[in-house]
């Protein structure tokens, strides 16, 4: 069981991590490198 479950779990976690990184990179590319952080720190206009 472990001989099969080990590599399968490792592959699944690696695929999940790669998908998460890809999603973050895609979001930063679409919104710009500073837009995501400046939206929080910038004061809201009156």
C-alpha positions as a printed NumPy array, in Angstrom:
array([[  0.   ,   0.   ,   0.   ],
       [  2.702,   2.489,   0.958],
       [  4.769,   1.645,  -2.114],
       [  1.835,   2.73 ,  -4.285],
       [  0.348,   5.423,  -2.065],
       [  3.661,   7.209,  -1.478],
       [  4.476,   8.176,  -5.087],
       [  0.797,   8.823,  -5.841],
       [  0.481,  11.206,  -2.904],
       [  3.752,  12.898,  -3.819],
       [  2.609,  13.329,  -7.425],
       [ -0.761,  14.696,  -6.34 ],
       [  0.803,  17.191,  -3.929],
       [  3.356,  18.265,  -6.547],
       [  0.595,  18.758,  -9.123],
       [ -1.426,  20.76 ,  -6.61 ],
       [  1.548,  22.964,  -5.753],
       [  2.349,  23.526,  -9.433],
       [ -1.283,  24.459, -10.145],
       [ -1.3  ,  26.893,  -7.212],
       [  1.926,  28.561,  -8.373],
       [  0.59 ,  28.751, -11.928],
       [ -2.613,  30.373, -10.673],
       [ -0.718,  32.974,  -8.628],
       [  1.618,  33.786, -11.521],
       [ -1.318,  34.101, -13.922],
       [ -3.131,  36.424, -11.516],
       [ -0.061,  38.602, -11.048],
       [  0.485,  38.745, -14.802],
       [ -3.106,  39.803, -15.447],
       [ -3.415,  42.37 , -12.661],
       [  0.17 ,  43.617, -12.709],
       [  2.955,  42.902, -10.193],
       [  1.924,  45.656,  -7.76 ],
       [ -1.849,  45.861,  -8.182],
       [ -2.631,  43.042,  -5.75 ],
       [ -0.622,  44.537,  -2.876],
       [ -1.358,  48.21 ,  -3.516],
       [ -5.092,  47.531,  -3.432],
       [ -4.779,  46.644,   0.261],
       [ -2.284,  49.282,   1.373],
       [ -3.626,  52.236,  -0.586],
       [ -6.133,  54.355,   1.366],
       [ -9.622,  54.465,  -0.055],
       [-10.524,  57.797,  -1.666],
       [-13.284,  59.784,   0.062]])
